[in-house]
């Protein structure tokens, strides 16, 4: 009955957001409902394998959007992408120092919590550094929620339209079509997740991107992703993120929650300024630069990029570059931020 109630509320929220043309409504609706459910009722936890496979579906969808022209554009723009990545990390470092200095959070814990990368990867690395993984996870997902909601609102009011008419979720057929291609697509999802999940940060998402892109660009397969499957993947990812918030989590971060949200909003605003600079240097649309530089998760930013018909390849490239950079320099960033911490109040 609990699951039935949660699923029903998620479907209703999804339809309501779709009715007002909110980007990524299939992700945001279940996420918002699951946050409220986890805090008010609780007792449910989504199996991690469902979350991983859903990321794999999004990864194959990304692979479908990657064409040779998109890849060449990314190769031509790599110097600007490096600059954008460096600016985002520098801004997050400044905001992280401010938060640990005045937010009353444990130094190393707050340092990992403010580092913009895949939330799961940051939590795992924080645990290895003897930081509190619960607070790190809460900080990461508070920022993800802020980034997703603001990103969707920005995308909605910018009124982005698809100029190419191809390669995005809105144009995927609702019917299964060729069952053989559909079965092969699902096989790519499973193989990509199984092979790369533990070998790469965000491997459950990037693995299917790599496998799917190679097979798709070579003409070996035709990717078939019916809209109902995408809606299910969106909903599972949103629900997984939302259910990470429960009463215990909120209790652990209650005193600093307002400061966490404020820090997230400041970082989002600063990243929006760097996105504007990127539009000047790369001559790309603001929404693409904004989603590429936003300090959110790779999967959530990709979902919004697909639904708003932004340049998905560029968004994925920017987010992936920052992810790998954070994995390399994250421990050093955390140690630097922790030096500025005051004694913890929680």
C-alpha beads as a LAMMPS data file, in Angstrom:
LAMMPS data file: protein, C-alpha beads

346 atoms
345 bonds

1 atom types
1 bond types

-500.0 500.0 xlo xhi
-500.0 500.0 ylo yhi
-500.0 500.0 zlo zhi

Masses

1 110.0

Atoms # bond

1 1 1 0.000 0.000 0.000
2 1 1 2.864 2.389 0.719
3 1 1 4.405 1.784 -2.685
4 1 1 1.006 2.069 -4.360
5 1 1 0.383 5.417 -2.687
6 1 1 3.833 6.702 -3.644
7 1 1 3.525 5.591 -7.281
8 1 1 0.065 7.114 -7.592
9 1 1 1.237 10.462 -6.196
10 1 1 4.305 10.407 -8.492
11 1 1 2.125 9.819 -11.565
12 1 1 -0.225 12.649 -10.583
13 1 1 2.692 15.036 -10.007
14 1 1 4.205 14.035 -13.340
15 1 1 0.960 14.748 -15.215
16 1 1 0.444 18.077 -13.477
17 1 1 3.931 19.276 -14.408
18 1 1 3.501 18.021 -17.971
19 1 1 0.258 19.988 -18.182
20 1 1 2.141 23.244 -17.496
21 1 1 4.986 22.174 -19.857
22 1 1 7.606 21.977 -17.115
23 1 1 10.856 20.461 -18.457
24 1 1 11.760 17.060 -16.966
25 1 1 8.386 16.800 -15.229
26 1 1 8.765 13.015 -15.184
27 1 1 11.874 13.478 -13.030
28 1 1 10.969 16.524 -10.924
29 1 1 7.439 15.381 -10.005
30 1 1 8.474 12.019 -8.498
31 1 1 11.477 13.663 -6.800
32 1 1 9.326 16.303 -5.068
33 1 1 6.682 13.749 -4.057
34 1 1 9.326 11.336 -2.732
35 1 1 10.979 14.054 -0.638
36 1 1 7.650 14.861 1.003
37 1 1 6.845 11.168 1.408
38 1 1 10.227 10.306 2.897
39 1 1 10.077 13.128 5.434
40 1 1 6.401 12.757 6.408
41 1 1 5.906 8.975 6.216
42 1 1 9.184 7.238 5.400
43 1 1 9.946 3.540 5.528
44 1 1 10.610 3.016 1.810
45 1 1 13.892 2.588 -0.021
46 1 1 14.252 2.067 -3.756
47 1 1 16.604 -0.784 -4.769
48 1 1 19.903 0.596 -6.035
49 1 1 19.877 -1.667 -9.101
50 1 1 16.735 0.105 -10.328
51 1 1 18.513 3.451 -10.016
52 1 1 21.565 2.121 -11.877
53 1 1 19.572 0.629 -14.749
54 1 1 17.542 3.815 -15.072
55 1 1 20.770 5.784 -15.379
56 1 1 21.764 3.298 -18.068
57 1 1 18.590 4.075 -20.027
58 1 1 19.443 7.786 -19.901
59 1 1 22.985 6.898 -20.989
60 1 1 21.711 5.110 -24.099
61 1 1 19.447 8.082 -24.816
62 1 1 22.543 10.317 -24.677
63 1 1 24.299 7.944 -27.073
64 1 1 21.402 8.370 -29.503
65 1 1 21.876 12.146 -29.522
66 1 1 25.647 12.008 -30.117
67 1 1 26.445 12.402 -33.797
68 1 1 29.789 12.934 -35.522
69 1 1 29.038 16.652 -35.925
70 1 1 28.363 16.950 -32.185
71 1 1 31.607 15.138 -31.344
72 1 1 33.619 17.377 -33.676
73 1 1 32.056 20.441 -32.081
74 1 1 33.099 19.182 -28.646
75 1 1 36.663 18.564 -29.855
76 1 1 36.847 22.086 -31.300
77 1 1 35.621 23.611 -28.019
78 1 1 37.829 21.757 -25.516
79 1 1 39.878 24.840 -24.418
80 1 1 36.704 26.738 -23.470
81 1 1 35.344 23.631 -21.760
82 1 1 38.482 23.391 -19.625
83 1 1 38.133 27.067 -18.672
84 1 1 34.458 26.577 -17.786
85 1 1 35.303 23.535 -15.650
86 1 1 38.049 25.419 -13.821
87 1 1 35.733 28.380 -13.147
88 1 1 32.987 26.104 -11.772
89 1 1 35.428 24.343 -9.434
90 1 1 36.886 27.649 -8.275
91 1 1 33.434 29.038 -7.530
92 1 1 32.451 25.894 -5.626
93 1 1 35.694 26.154 -3.648
94 1 1 34.886 29.751 -2.634
95 1 1 31.302 28.890 -1.685
96 1 1 32.492 25.796 0.208
97 1 1 34.959 27.853 2.233
98 1 1 32.201 30.315 3.110
99 1 1 29.867 27.495 4.161
100 1 1 32.346 25.696 6.412
101 1 1 33.440 29.009 7.885
102 1 1 30.005 30.331 8.743
103 1 1 27.666 27.334 8.395
104 1 1 28.706 25.485 11.552
105 1 1 29.374 22.221 9.705
106 1 1 32.258 19.759 10.256
107 1 1 35.144 20.839 8.039
108 1 1 35.915 17.737 5.977
109 1 1 32.247 16.761 5.791
110 1 1 31.182 20.167 4.496
111 1 1 34.090 20.165 2.062
112 1 1 32.894 16.968 0.394
113 1 1 29.282 18.135 0.559
114 1 1 30.015 21.304 -1.407
115 1 1 32.156 19.649 -4.095
116 1 1 30.191 19.579 -7.384
117 1 1 30.307 16.062 -8.771
118 1 1 28.210 12.916 -8.901
119 1 1 26.569 12.687 -5.487
120 1 1 27.195 8.938 -5.130
121 1 1 30.874 9.352 -5.999
122 1 1 31.290 12.240 -3.546
123 1 1 29.615 10.262 -0.741
124 1 1 31.864 7.242 -1.376
125 1 1 35.021 9.368 -1.430
126 1 1 33.901 11.222 1.700
127 1 1 33.391 7.947 3.550
128 1 1 36.931 6.907 2.659
129 1 1 38.133 10.219 4.162
130 1 1 36.329 9.547 7.479
131 1 1 33.743 12.279 6.853
132 1 1 30.075 11.784 7.830
133 1 1 28.479 10.240 4.694
134 1 1 24.915 11.063 5.851
135 1 1 25.565 14.806 5.982
136 1 1 27.579 14.698 2.756
137 1 1 24.728 12.890 0.996
138 1 1 22.200 15.374 2.371
139 1 1 24.273 18.362 1.238
140 1 1 24.799 16.873 -2.208
141 1 1 21.129 16.124 -2.719
142 1 1 19.981 19.478 -1.315
143 1 1 22.104 21.105 -3.995
144 1 1 20.830 18.702 -6.656
145 1 1 17.230 19.558 -5.769
146 1 1 17.959 23.298 -5.930
147 1 1 19.806 22.970 -9.243
148 1 1 17.116 20.785 -10.815
149 1 1 14.211 23.001 -9.782
150 1 1 15.911 26.240 -10.841
151 1 1 17.236 24.645 -14.033
152 1 1 13.759 23.494 -14.978
153 1 1 12.275 26.921 -14.250
154 1 1 14.979 28.699 -16.267
155 1 1 14.451 26.290 -19.158
156 1 1 10.690 26.715 -18.971
157 1 1 10.715 30.509 -19.077
158 1 1 13.402 30.704 -21.750
159 1 1 11.037 28.827 -24.014
160 1 1 13.710 26.702 -25.667
161 1 1 12.603 25.027 -28.910
162 1 1 14.150 22.221 -30.916
163 1 1 15.721 23.470 -34.120
164 1 1 16.968 20.126 -35.384
165 1 1 13.831 18.101 -34.789
166 1 1 15.799 14.931 -34.058
167 1 1 17.657 13.078 -31.394
168 1 1 15.666 14.238 -28.365
169 1 1 13.225 12.493 -26.076
170 1 1 10.173 14.443 -27.270
171 1 1 10.623 12.987 -30.765
172 1 1 11.081 9.358 -29.760
173 1 1 8.272 7.034 -30.913
174 1 1 5.837 5.845 -28.269
175 1 1 5.478 2.409 -29.912
176 1 1 8.009 -0.380 -29.441
177 1 1 8.699 -0.548 -33.174
178 1 1 11.303 -3.134 -34.048
179 1 1 11.355 -5.591 -31.150
180 1 1 14.815 -6.823 -32.127
181 1 1 16.343 -3.337 -31.931
182 1 1 14.520 -2.685 -28.691
183 1 1 15.906 -5.904 -27.177
184 1 1 19.426 -4.989 -28.322
185 1 1 19.016 -1.497 -26.793
186 1 1 18.063 -3.036 -23.445
187 1 1 21.058 -5.374 -23.725
188 1 1 23.350 -2.360 -24.233
189 1 1 21.898 -0.806 -21.071
190 1 1 22.551 -3.936 -19.005
191 1 1 26.058 -4.551 -20.396
192 1 1 27.063 -0.893 -20.031
193 1 1 25.951 -0.786 -16.389
194 1 1 27.452 -4.166 -15.521
195 1 1 30.872 -3.525 -17.094
196 1 1 31.436 0.141 -16.164
197 1 1 29.529 0.690 -12.903
198 1 1 32.462 -0.024 -10.596
199 1 1 35.178 1.035 -13.032
200 1 1 34.205 4.662 -13.669
201 1 1 32.688 7.449 -11.555
202 1 1 29.036 7.585 -12.630
203 1 1 29.811 4.414 -14.598
204 1 1 26.162 3.323 -14.675
205 1 1 25.455 6.400 -16.790
206 1 1 28.716 6.791 -18.739
207 1 1 29.119 3.070 -19.525
208 1 1 25.980 2.833 -21.693
209 1 1 26.951 6.175 -23.264
210 1 1 30.292 4.691 -24.391
211 1 1 28.909 1.333 -25.558
212 1 1 25.813 2.831 -27.158
213 1 1 27.734 5.601 -28.939
214 1 1 30.263 3.198 -30.481
215 1 1 27.570 0.816 -31.733
216 1 1 25.220 3.597 -32.838
217 1 1 27.827 5.653 -34.710
218 1 1 29.192 2.544 -36.409
219 1 1 25.718 1.606 -37.619
220 1 1 25.825 -1.743 -35.810
221 1 1 22.551 -1.085 -33.963
222 1 1 19.527 1.174 -34.099
223 1 1 18.648 2.523 -30.661
224 1 1 14.943 2.202 -29.845
225 1 1 13.712 3.828 -26.636
226 1 1 9.922 4.092 -26.293
227 1 1 8.620 7.070 -24.347
228 1 1 7.052 4.904 -21.576
229 1 1 10.489 3.432 -20.833
230 1 1 12.005 6.913 -20.588
231 1 1 9.205 8.078 -18.292
232 1 1 9.824 5.057 -16.058
233 1 1 13.575 5.759 -15.939
234 1 1 12.968 9.445 -15.134
235 1 1 10.541 8.509 -12.377
236 1 1 12.863 5.945 -10.778
237 1 1 15.802 8.369 -10.706
238 1 1 13.638 11.128 -9.218
239 1 1 12.165 8.770 -6.632
240 1 1 15.592 7.439 -5.644
241 1 1 16.905 10.965 -5.054
242 1 1 13.774 12.018 -3.167
243 1 1 13.706 9.027 -0.831
244 1 1 17.240 9.823 0.310
245 1 1 15.601 12.539 2.423
246 1 1 13.986 11.227 5.607
247 1 1 13.349 12.506 9.118
248 1 1 16.777 11.431 10.357
249 1 1 18.504 13.213 7.486
250 1 1 16.526 16.405 8.024
251 1 1 17.253 16.204 11.771
252 1 1 21.002 15.870 11.093
253 1 1 21.128 18.972 8.898
254 1 1 18.237 21.000 10.354
255 1 1 20.391 23.741 11.869
256 1 1 22.386 24.285 8.711
257 1 1 19.686 23.557 6.106
258 1 1 18.966 27.222 5.401
259 1 1 22.675 27.942 4.938
260 1 1 23.027 24.920 2.650
261 1 1 20.208 26.169 0.446
262 1 1 21.635 29.701 0.430
263 1 1 25.089 28.379 -0.515
264 1 1 23.540 26.314 -3.312
265 1 1 21.650 29.330 -4.665
266 1 1 24.775 31.496 -4.590
267 1 1 26.768 28.819 -6.423
268 1 1 24.006 28.423 -9.030
269 1 1 23.926 32.188 -9.626
270 1 1 27.725 32.381 -9.974
271 1 1 27.729 29.436 -12.375
272 1 1 25.032 31.190 -14.422
273 1 1 27.428 34.137 -14.830
274 1 1 30.169 31.788 -16.016
275 1 1 27.642 30.258 -18.432
276 1 1 27.007 33.695 -19.914
277 1 1 30.760 34.084 -20.462
278 1 1 30.798 30.669 -22.111
279 1 1 28.058 31.689 -24.564
280 1 1 30.264 34.574 -25.698
281 1 1 33.322 32.356 -26.190
282 1 1 31.574 29.363 -27.768
283 1 1 28.633 31.059 -29.517
284 1 1 26.207 28.573 -28.022
285 1 1 22.764 29.010 -26.471
286 1 1 22.628 30.146 -22.850
287 1 1 20.493 27.183 -21.763
288 1 1 23.164 24.752 -23.023
289 1 1 25.958 26.608 -21.241
290 1 1 23.844 26.965 -18.090
291 1 1 23.052 23.249 -17.855
292 1 1 26.664 22.358 -18.679
293 1 1 28.097 24.521 -15.899
294 1 1 25.358 23.941 -13.292
295 1 1 26.649 22.180 -10.158
296 1 1 24.087 19.401 -10.361
297 1 1 24.275 15.707 -11.145
298 1 1 25.201 14.464 -14.604
299 1 1 22.007 12.436 -14.911
300 1 1 19.620 15.196 -13.789
301 1 1 21.210 17.868 -15.994
302 1 1 21.099 15.484 -18.949
303 1 1 17.402 14.811 -18.428
304 1 1 16.640 18.546 -18.423
305 1 1 18.894 19.098 -21.456
306 1 1 17.066 16.404 -23.408
307 1 1 13.613 17.695 -22.514
308 1 1 14.513 21.317 -23.337
309 1 1 16.238 20.374 -26.633
310 1 1 19.524 21.909 -25.548
311 1 1 22.841 20.739 -27.011
312 1 1 22.914 17.432 -25.121
313 1 1 26.372 16.455 -26.333
314 1 1 27.931 19.659 -25.037
315 1 1 26.098 19.447 -21.705
316 1 1 27.210 15.845 -21.193
317 1 1 30.798 16.679 -22.211
318 1 1 31.017 19.583 -19.745
319 1 1 29.443 17.655 -16.877
320 1 1 31.610 14.585 -17.539
321 1 1 34.800 16.647 -17.747
322 1 1 34.000 18.262 -14.401
323 1 1 33.133 14.887 -12.873
324 1 1 36.495 13.349 -13.751
325 1 1 38.323 16.518 -12.709
326 1 1 36.586 16.461 -9.321
327 1 1 37.495 12.812 -8.824
328 1 1 41.152 13.722 -9.430
329 1 1 41.350 16.951 -7.398
330 1 1 38.482 16.334 -4.952
331 1 1 40.610 15.152 -2.007
332 1 1 42.918 18.178 -2.324
333 1 1 39.906 20.531 -2.555
334 1 1 38.340 18.946 0.518
335 1 1 41.538 19.322 2.550
336 1 1 41.850 22.969 1.513
337 1 1 38.237 23.782 2.398
338 1 1 38.509 21.953 5.726
339 1 1 41.325 24.265 6.837
340 1 1 38.875 27.155 7.031
341 1 1 36.324 25.338 9.214
342 1 1 35.243 26.486 12.652
343 1 1 34.174 24.027 15.383
344 1 1 31.036 22.172 14.348
345 1 1 27.654 22.999 15.875
346 1 1 25.874 19.837 14.744

Bonds

1 1 1 2
2 1 2 3
3 1 3 4
4 1 4 5
5 1 5 6
6 1 6 7
7 1 7 8
8 1 8 9
9 1 9 10
10 1 10 11
11 1 11 12
12 1 12 13
13 1 13 14
14 1 14 15
15 1 15 16
16 1 16 17
17 1 17 18
18 1 18 19
19 1 19 20
20 1 20 21
21 1 21 22
22 1 22 23
23 1 23 24
24 1 24 25
25 1 25 26
26 1 26 27
27 1 27 28
28 1 28 29
29 1 29 30
30 1 30 31
31 1 31 32
32 1 32 33
33 1 33 34
34 1 34 35
35 1 35 36
36 1 36 37
37 1 37 38
38 1 38 39
39 1 39 40
40 1 40 41
41 1 41 42
42 1 42 43
43 1 43 44
44 1 44 45
45 1 45 46
46 1 46 47
47 1 47 48
48 1 48 49
49 1 49 50
50 1 50 51
51 1 51 52
52 1 52 53
53 1 53 54
54 1 54 55
55 1 55 56
56 1 56 57
57 1 57 58
58 1 58 59
59 1 59 60
60 1 60 61
61 1 61 62
62 1 62 63
63 1 63 64
64 1 64 65
65 1 65 66
66 1 66 67
67 1 67 68
68 1 68 69
69 1 69 70
70 1 70 71
71 1 71 72
72 1 72 73
73 1 73 74
74 1 74 75
75 1 75 76
76 1 76 77
77 1 77 78
78 1 78 79
79 1 79 80
80 1 80 81
81 1 81 82
82 1 82 83
83 1 83 84
84 1 84 85
85 1 85 86
86 1 86 87
87 1 87 88
88 1 88 89
89 1 89 90
90 1 90 91
91 1 91 92
92 1 92 93
93 1 93 94
94 1 94 95
95 1 95 96
96 1 96 97
97 1 97 98
98 1 98 99
99 1 99 100
100 1 100 101
101 1 101 102
102 1 102 103
103 1 103 104
104 1 104 105
105 1 105 106
106 1 106 107
107 1 107 108
108 1 108 109
109 1 109 110
110 1 110 111
111 1 111 112
112 1 112 113
113 1 113 114
114 1 114 115
115 1 115 116
116 1 116 117
117 1 117 118
118 1 118 119
119 1 119 120
120 1 120 121
121 1 121 122
122 1 122 123
123 1 123 124
124 1 124 125
125 1 125 126
126 1 126 127
127 1 127 128
128 1 128 129
129 1 129 130
130 1 130 131
131 1 131 132
132 1 132 133
133 1 133 134
134 1 134 135
135 1 135 136
136 1 136 137
137 1 137 138
138 1 138 139
139 1 139 140
140 1 140 141
141 1 141 142
142 1 142 143
143 1 143 144
144 1 144 145
145 1 145 146
146 1 146 147
147 1 147 148
148 1 148 149
149 1 149 150
150 1 150 151
151 1 151 152
152 1 152 153
153 1 153 154
154 1 154 155
155 1 155 156
156 1 156 157
157 1 157 158
158 1 158 159
159 1 159 160
160 1 160 161
161 1 161 162
162 1 162 163
163 1 163 164
164 1 164 165
165 1 165 166
166 1 166 167
167 1 167 168
168 1 168 169
169 1 169 170
170 1 170 171
171 1 171 172
172 1 172 173
173 1 173 174
174 1 174 175
175 1 175 176
176 1 176 177
177 1 177 178
178 1 178 179
179 1 179 180
180 1 180 181
181 1 181 182
182 1 182 183
183 1 183 184
184 1 184 185
185 1 185 186
186 1 186 187
187 1 187 188
188 1 188 189
189 1 189 190
190 1 190 191
191 1 191 192
192 1 192 193
193 1 193 194
194 1 194 195
195 1 195 196
196 1 196 197
197 1 197 198
198 1 198 199
199 1 199 200
200 1 200 201
201 1 201 202
202 1 202 203
203 1 203 204
204 1 204 205
205 1 205 206
206 1 206 207
207 1 207 208
208 1 208 209
209 1 209 210
210 1 210 211
211 1 211 212
212 1 212 213
213 1 213 214
214 1 214 215
215 1 215 216
216 1 216 217
217 1 217 218
218 1 218 219
219 1 219 220
220 1 220 221
221 1 221 222
222 1 222 223
223 1 223 224
224 1 224 225
225 1 225 226
226 1 226 227
227 1 227 228
228 1 228 229
229 1 229 230
230 1 230 231
231 1 231 232
232 1 232 233
233 1 233 234
234 1 234 235
235 1 235 236
236 1 236 237
237 1 237 238
238 1 238 239
239 1 239 240
240 1 240 241
241 1 241 242
242 1 242 243
243 1 243 244
244 1 244 245
245 1 245 246
246 1 246 247
247 1 247 248
248 1 248 249
249 1 249 250
250 1 250 251
251 1 251 252
252 1 252 253
253 1 253 254
254 1 254 255
255 1 255 256
256 1 256 257
257 1 257 258
258 1 258 259
259 1 259 260
260 1 260 261
261 1 261 262
262 1 262 263
263 1 263 264
264 1 264 265
265 1 265 266
266 1 266 267
267 1 267 268
268 1 268 269
269 1 269 270
270 1 270 271
271 1 271 272
272 1 272 273
273 1 273 274
274 1 274 275
275 1 275 276
276 1 276 277
277 1 277 278
278 1 278 279
279 1 279 280
280 1 280 281
281 1 281 282
282 1 282 283
283 1 283 284
284 1 284 285
285 1 285 286
286 1 286 287
287 1 287 288
288 1 288 289
289 1 289 290
290 1 290 291
291 1 291 292
292 1 292 293
293 1 293 294
294 1 294 295
295 1 295 296
296 1 296 297
297 1 297 298
298 1 298 299
299 1 299 300
300 1 300 301
301 1 301 302
302 1 302 303
303 1 303 304
304 1 304 305
305 1 305 306
306 1 306 307
307 1 307 308
308 1 308 309
309 1 309 310
310 1 310 311
311 1 311 312
312 1 312 313
313 1 313 314
314 1 314 315
315 1 315 316
316 1 316 317
317 1 317 318
318 1 318 319
319 1 319 320
320 1 320 321
321 1 321 322
322 1 322 323
323 1 323 324
324 1 324 325
325 1 325 326
326 1 326 327
327 1 327 328
328 1 328 329
329 1 329 330
330 1 330 331
331 1 331 332
332 1 332 333
333 1 333 334
334 1 334 335
335 1 335 336
336 1 336 337
337 1 337 338
338 1 338 339
339 1 339 340
340 1 340 341
341 1 341 342
342 1 342 343
343 1 343 344
344 1 344 345
345 1 345 346
